[in-house]
Amino acid sequence: MRSTSAWDGYEDWEAVETLVTAVGAGPRRLAAAVGEIGFERSAAVAVREIPLRWDPPWQAAPATTHLRIRHDGRPHDGQSPGGQSVDYAVQAYDGRVQVAPGRPSQTTATVTYEVCELLRSLFGPRDGLRPAPPQVEIAWPEVSELAMLAKEMGPSVQGVEALLAACSATGGDLGRWAVTAGSDKWGGVHWYTRHYERHFRALRDEPVKVLEIGVGGYDDESFGGGSLLMWQRYFRRGLVYGLDLYRKPETLGPRVRTVQGDQNDPEFLASLAAELGPFDIVIDDGSHVNGHVRTSFEALFPQVREGGLYVVEDIQTSYWPGYGGSTLGTQDAGTSLGLMASLVDLLHHREYRSDDSAQLPYAAHHMTGLHFYHNVAFVEKGANHEQPSPGWIPREAFPA
């Protein structure tokens, strides 16, 4: 048996049937059903699903996650009482999971769901409105070396990912592969894979070329490459290239190749693109120095095919002076967010420029969309030739 639970004899068919039916009837009906059944009873129905859906991660040591389910009574429901919460200890060990009521005495991770959002995630349609994600808090220990941090916290991060996957309608495939491969794009520090799945889904079965700046592992030649292995698995027909300032193993998999070079060197990037490009996807997970991000974008965005994407990760360094950032964020043109703000204007250049647009940067004519999430941005490549709003539309608002 892969998993066990504290409620092996628990059965509440009436509550299960009511909640599963209510999820399909919309958020308002679901909130009403939780109010009718009761918060703790509804939470128990959700938690009972976890052992059934548990896909055990590979981990070297047991890990306990604190699962908190809350109900504030506000979403679509003004009658049910607010401020309620219930705690569970989710312990992963030897490929099994045990879920028990109560707050764990020791844990490095807390996952908090709103009960209606958890029920929607468990029982809602895959292609419906996305439920709100949980709040994840990791208690990071003080360590002197980042490589040691990854090893020490590995079991805890894997336990969190397995819990999130068990509570997800899709099972969190890319998130699971990220953790298995040792990528930091999901679990603990970053939660990027759900955004990648949304934007990369249409390319998943295509023979794409993917370039990721930053192999990982810093100056350790034997460490890193987790994200490249993840992309190799996700894009089953894809060729994956990793660029890093430090020397790395030349091949990390049958469809993974690494190149040593400086992402802040335009001439090198031009030669790289001439040899390996054009690319369908470029992901900047390199130094995160703001000036380097701009140099790489200006050199490599023209090397992305029409219909492809350019992704910039960890744009929070726009606020960090040590990376060339500023607390001004988007108002500082030299930051990564300043670059993104300029792209917003360039995307709409036909709306405010009537002169010759030939002098505008390349991106103004070859960008069709921008998507922003916490600490990561996606730029869509394509011909930006939509006409501006016609002249007969007034440029001044009607008086109130």
N, C-alpha and C positions, 0 to 999 in steps of 0.2 A: 504494500500500500504506500503511495507516495505521500499522502497527507492525512493529518488527523485534526480533530477539532474538539473544543470543549463541549460542543452541543451535538454529540453523536446521536442522541435520542431525540433531538429537537424536531418538532414538526408543527408548522403553523400554516396549513394549506390556505386557509381563508385569507390570511394577511398576504401571502405570496401571490395568490390569484388576483386580489384586489390591487396590489401595487403594480404588478406586471401589466395588468390591463390599463391602469391609470397612466403609466408612463407613455403608452401609445396614444393616450387621449389629450396629451399636452401638459405643459407645466402647471397651469391653474388646477386642473383636475388632480394631478399628482400631489400638489401641496394640500389640496382638500383631503385626499385619501390618507396622507400622513397624519393630518389632524384627526381624522376619524379613527384610525387604527392606533395612534399613539406613537410618539417619537421613538422611544426605546424599542418598542416592538418592531417598528419599521427598520431601525438600525440593525436589529438582530437578523432580519430577513436579508439585508444586504451583506452582513458579515458572514452569514452562513454560506454565501456563494464563494468566498475566497478559497477555501480548501479544494472546492470542486474545480476551480479554474487555475489552480496553482501550477505553474511550470517551473520546476526547481532550477535555480541558477547554479552554475559551478561556483563553489566557494570553498575556501580552505578552512574556514572557522565559522561557528554558529554566529548568527546576528539576530538581534531583537529590534523590531521597529515599533514605535508607539503610534498606534492608529487612533486618531480622535475624530469622532463624528459629531457634528454640531447641528443645531437647528435654530435659526434666529426667527423663524415665523414670518419673515418679510416677503420672500419671493411669491408673488401671486396669491398671497393669503394673509388677510388682515385679522384673522380670528384665532389662529393657533398661537399658543404662548411662545415667547422668544427666550433666547439665552440659555437653551438647554445643550448639554453635551454629554457624551459617554465615551469611555476610554477602553481600548483593547491592547493587549500585547500580542504581536505577531512574531513568532520565533521561527526562523528558518534554520534547519540543521539536517545534515545527511540526506538532502533531497526531499525533505518533508517540511511541512509547515504546521504549527500548532497555534491556534488563535484562542486566547483566553480573555474573559472580561477583566477589566482593571488596568490601571496604569503600570507599565513595567518599572521595576526598581532601577534598572540600568539600561540605558539606550543612548545611541548617538544620533538617532533620526526620529523625527516626528512628522507624520503625514496627516493632514487635517482635511476632511471632506465635509461639505454641507450635505445633509442627508438626501435631499431631493436631487442634487447633482450627482451624488454617488449612485442612486437608483437609476437615474437616466443613463449614466455611464455603463452600468451593468446590464440593464434591460432595454435601453432605447435602441432605435434603429441606427444602423451604421452610418447611413447617409443623411440623418436628420440634423437638426441644430446641434452643434457641439456643446456638450455640457461644460460648465466652468471647471477648469483644472483644479486639483487640490493645492493646498499650501504645503510646501515641503521645507522643513528646517533641519539642517545638518549641524551638529555640534562638532566643529572641526578642532582637533587637538593641536597643540603647539608643537611643531616639529622644525628642525633646522634644515632639512632637505625636502624639496618638493617630491622627489622620487619616493622617499620613504613615506610621505603622506599618502600617496596613491596606493602603496602596498598595505599600509596600516588600515586604511578606510575601505579597501576593496570589498570585503564581505558585507559591510554595512550598506554601501552603495548598491551592491547586487541585491541585497534583501529589499531595499526600497524599490528598485526597478521591478523586481518580481511582484511586489505588492501592487504597484501601479499597473503592471500588465494584467494582473488577475482582475483588477477593477475596471479594465478598459474594454470597450465594445470590440476593438480591433486587435486586442492582444499585444499592442505595442511592439510590432516586429522590429522596426528599425532601432527602437530604444533597447530592445533585448540584444540585438546584434552589436550595438555600440558598447554595451557593458561587457558582453562576451569577448569582443575584440580588444577591449581596453581603451576605447575612445572616451573622451570627456564630453562628448556632445549630448549625453543624456545621463543624468544621475549626479546628485551632489552639487556640482558647480553650475552646470548649464542644462537647459531643457530644450534643446534645439530640434531634436529629431521629429517632433510632431509637426514642426513648420517645414522641415525638409520633406516629409512624406506628403504634405499638402502640395508643395510646389514641384516636386520631382516625380510625382506619380505618373504623369503622362510620358515621361522619358524612361521609365523603369525597364521596359523590355526593348529599348532601342540600343543600337550599337554606339553608345555615346563615348566621347572622350572627356574625362574629368581631370582637371588640374587642381590640386589642393596645395596652397602655399602653407608650409609648416607641417613637418612630419611628426614633430613632438619628440620629447625626450631630451630637449636642450642639447648639450654637447656630448651626451652619452650615445656613442655610435650604436650600441646594442638595444637602446630603449626608444620606443615610439612606433609609429606606423599603424596604430589601432584604427584610426579613422579611414586610412587607405584600405585596410582589410574589410572594414564595414562596407565601404562603397563597392569593393569588388564583389561582395556577396549581394548587395542590393541591386546593382546593375549587372545582371547575369550575362549581358553581352558587352559590357563596358570595358574600356581601357582606362586605367587609373594611374595618374602621374602625381608624384609628391615632390615638391620643391622645398629644400631646407638650406639654411646657411651653413649647417654642419654636415659633415660626412655621415651618410647612413648606408645600410646595406643596399646595394643597387637594385635588387629584386626582393620583394617581400611576399610575393605570391605570383601565380602564373599570369595574372593580368595587372600586376602592380610594378611600376618602375619608379625609382627615385633619382633625383637630379640635385646636385649641390650647386648653390648659387645665391646671389643676393637679390632679394625682392625690391631693393631700393636702387638697383642699377638698371636704368632704362635700356641700355645697349644689350646687356645680358638678356633681359626679358624679351627683347625683339628677336634675338638669336634663338632663344628657347621656343618662342611661338613659331618661328620659321621652320624649325626642325620638327616640332611635335604637334603644332596646331593645324587648323583652328580647333577650338574646344567648344563643347556643348555646355559645359559648366566650369566655372572658375570659383573656387572658394578661398577667400583670404582668411586663414587662421594662422598667420605668421607671427611677426614680431608685435603686432598691434600698435606699433609706434605710428602716430597719426600721419607724419610725413611719408612714411613707407607705404601706408595704405593708399594715399593719393597717387604716389608714383606707380604703384602696381596697377591701380585702376586705369590710369591714363594710358599705360602701356598695353594692358591685357584686355580691357573691355572691347577694343576694336577686333580682337582675335576670338571673340565669342560668336558663334554662329547665330543667324537669325532664329528666333524661337528659343534660344538658350537663356541661361541665367548667370549673373555674377552676384556672389554672396560675400558679404563682409561680416565677420563674426567679432564679438567682443568690442562693440563700439562704445562700451562704457568707458574705455580709455580716453574718449573725447573729453572727459571731465578730469582726467588725471594728469597733472603737470609733468610727472615723471615720464610720461609717454608723449609729451608734446601737446597735452590736452589743456583744457581751460574750463573753469566753471561757467563760462559763457555758452558752452555747448554749441548749439546750432548757430549762434551769433558770431562765433569765431570761425572764419573761413578756412583756417588752417587745420581744423580738426576733422576727424572722420565724419562726425555729424554735420559739420559745416559743409563738407563735400556733398553729403546727402541732401542738405537743404538747397544747395545750388542745383542739384539734379531735379528737385521738385520744380524749381523755376524753369529750368531748361525743358522739362517735359511739357510745360505750358507756354513755351516761348511765343507761339503764334497768337496767344491771347493778349500780349502786351507789346509786341514788337511789330512794327509795320515796315521797318527798313530791311535791307538785305540780310538775311539770316545766314548767309554763307560764311560769315566770320565767326559764327558761334562754335563752341566746342563740338567735337564729334558726337558726344552723347546726346546732344540736342536733337539730332536727326535719326538716332538709332536706339531709342529707348521708348518702350511702350507702357511701362508700369513700374511702380515702386511699392514695396511692402515692408513695413517696419514691425518688429516684435521686440520683446525685451532683449536688448544687447545684440540683435542680429538684424541685418537688412538684406533684402533681395531686390535686384535690379533686373527687369525683363529686357531682353534684347529684341529689337524689331524696328521696322520703319515707322518713324513718328511723323506721319503725314496727314493726320486728321485736320480738317479745316477748322479755323477758329469760329467762335460764335458769329453769326451773320451780323452785318452792320445795322440792320433794322432793329435789333434788340437794344433797347435803351441802356446806356452805360451809367445811368443814374437811377437810384431806387425811387419808386413812386412814393410820394409823401404819405406818411401814416394817417 
